[in-house]
Amino acid sequence: MQHIKHAIISMAGLGSRLGFNTTKGLIKIGKKRIIDYQLSLLDDIPDIRIVVGFQEYDVMNHVKKIRDDITFVRNPDFRTTSNSYSIYLASKDLKDPYLIIDGDILINKNDFNNFLSNCNKESIVGLTQSKTEEAVFVSIDENKELIKEFQRSPKLKYEWTGIAYLNGIFIDKNQGYVYKELEKNLPLKYNILDCYEIDTESDFNLAKKNLHKLNL
């Protein structure tokens, strides 16, 4: 495994579709908040950058209690921009490969460690079995283990997770969504993970029901 120096957690959004009136990374599932689980998975990565916007001081105050060396990157335009702009703000000075994770995802610990073990010279994208309400589906070549296409419909077996290891792929601030930037670089390698993105109340309930399976 190549030593990963940098990880970016995109956590600036409003989370309005969920309706909890809190930034999604601070939502409690089980005994911990989503960001707590994520930081535990990233414990060995020296440079972690969290992009904040909505309720940024709540996020920073909470995170500092867990780890005091986090870099916080402000996205003051969080109400009108998407995750690609947040990733751009946090990655624009990076020369090395880096990991990206959306701040609303619960990830199986064993699967995530396997994902990290596959992070070498090539970029690699995390996929999961389709289960969320507003998924970006992914067409794959299973024989070559390559992504062929991202699409909103029709529903396919796998969906994009918001997790990727990027080596030589740079996120444009005006692209809209990260997967649109990844499209420019297809075909890309993928790795399957058991994980749960939480965009809606239905997603939240599904993640809560399956929390015990994630070994967190």
N, C-alpha and C positions, 0 to 999 in steps of 0.2 A: 504493500500500500504506500502510495506517495503521501508524504506528510502534508496535510492540509493546513495552511497557515491562516486562512481567512474564511469567515462565514458571515453571511448577511441574512438577518431576519427582517422581513418586511412586515411592519406592525403599525402602520400609520392610519389605516382605514377606519371608517366609521362603523362598519359592521351593521349597517342599517337593515339589511335583509333578515338578520337574526332577531332584531327587535329587543335586545337586552339593554340597550343604551349604555354599552360599555365596549371598549375596544376588545376584540375577540381574544387576544392573547392573555387577557386578565380573567377570562371566564374560568370558573372553577368546575372541574370535572373530577369526580372522586375526591381525593384529599388535597389535590394540588390544582394550580392554574396551568393553562396550556403552556405558557412561557416557562414555567418551572420544569415541566417535562422536557421541553426542547433544550433548555440550558444544560440539563443533566446529560442529554445525548451528546452535547457539544463540549463537554468538560475538558477534553484534551486539545481543543483548538485555541491557540493563543490570542488571536485577534477576532473578536466577535463584534459585529456592528449591527445595532438595532435601529431601524428607521422608525421614528416616532412622529406622530401628528396629533390625532384625536386623543385627548386625555394623556398628553405626553408626560406631564409631571407625575401622574399616577403610575404610569409605566416605569419611568426612571426611578422613582422612589421604591417601587416594589423590586425591580431588578437589582438595584444596588444592595439590597439586603441579602441577595443570593450570591452575587459576584461583583466585586468592586472595580474590575478592570474593563468593563464593557464600554465601547465607544457608542455614543448616541448620535444619530444623524437626523437632523430635523427636516421634515418635509412640510413647510408652512402652507403648501398648496394641496394638502391631502384631500380637501373636499372636491377638488376639480381634476385631480390626476389619478392615475392607476398605479398598479404595482411596478410597472416598468420604470416609471419616473423615480419611485423610491429606490429601486435597485440601482438605477443610474447614479443617483446622488451618493450612494454608499460605495459604489465600485469604480467611479470615474478616475481615481488615482491609483488603482491596483494594476500591477504588472503581472503578478502571479495568478495562477488559477484560484478560483474561490467557489465556495458552496453557497447556494441560495436556498432559503426555506421561507415559505409563507408563514406568517405568525398565527395561523388558525388551524394548524395541523397536528394531530396526534399520530405518532409513528411507532410501529413495532420496534422495540429496541434491537432485537436480533437481526431483523431485516435491515435496519439502518446501519448497523455495524457491517453487515455484508455489503451494503451499498458503498460505504466508505472504503472497504477493501478493494472495490473495483474502480476507485478513483485513481487513475494513473495518468497517462499522457493524453488520453482522449476525453473530450466532454462526455458526460453521461447524464441521462434524464430519468428521473423517478416516475414510474407508472404504478397504478394500482387497479384492482378490479373495480369496474364502474359501479358506483353506489350513491354518489351525491346528486342532489336535485338539479344543479346548474353546471354540469360537467363540461369540460373540453375533452372530447373523445380523441383517441389516438389509433390510427391505422398502423399496423406493424408487419414486418417480415420476420416471422418467428424463427425461420431457419438461419437467417443472418443476424438476428437479434438487433434489428435496426428499426427506427421509427420512419414511416413513409409519409405520414400526413397527420396534421391536427384538424379537427372538424367539430362543429357544434351539433351536427346531426348527419345521418341517423345515429342512434345509440350503438356503440361498439363495446367489445369486451373490456377494454381498458380505457382509463382516463388519465390525464395529466395531473400530477400531484402538487405542483408548486415547489418541487424539490429538484435541484440539478447541481451538477458539478461542471463549472464552465472553465474551459481552457482555450483561450484564444477567441472566445465569443464575448463581445462587448455589447452591453444593453444600451440602446438608443433612448434618450429621454422622451422622444415623441412617438414611440411605437404604439403605445396604448396598453398592450398586455405582453408579458414576458414570452408567452408561447408564440406570439407573432414574430418576435426576434429570433426565437429558436427555429422557426420555419425557414428563415433565410439560410440556415446551416444544415438542413436535411440532406441526406439521411444522418441520424444521430443514434448512437448506442443507447440502450435503455436497461433499466434494472427494475424488477417488480418488487414492490413493498406492500405490506399490509398497513394501511394508514387511513385516517379519516379526516377529511377537510370539513370544517364547520362553517357553512355559509347561512344555513337556515335552521329553523327550530327542528325540522325533521332530521337534518344532519346531526344536530346536537344530541337528539334522543338516540340516534343510531350509534354514535360514538360512545355515549354513556353506557349503552347496553353492552358494547363490545370492549369496554376498557380493560377488562380482566384478561383479554387475549393478547394485549400488547406488551406484556412483560415490563411495564414501566415502574 
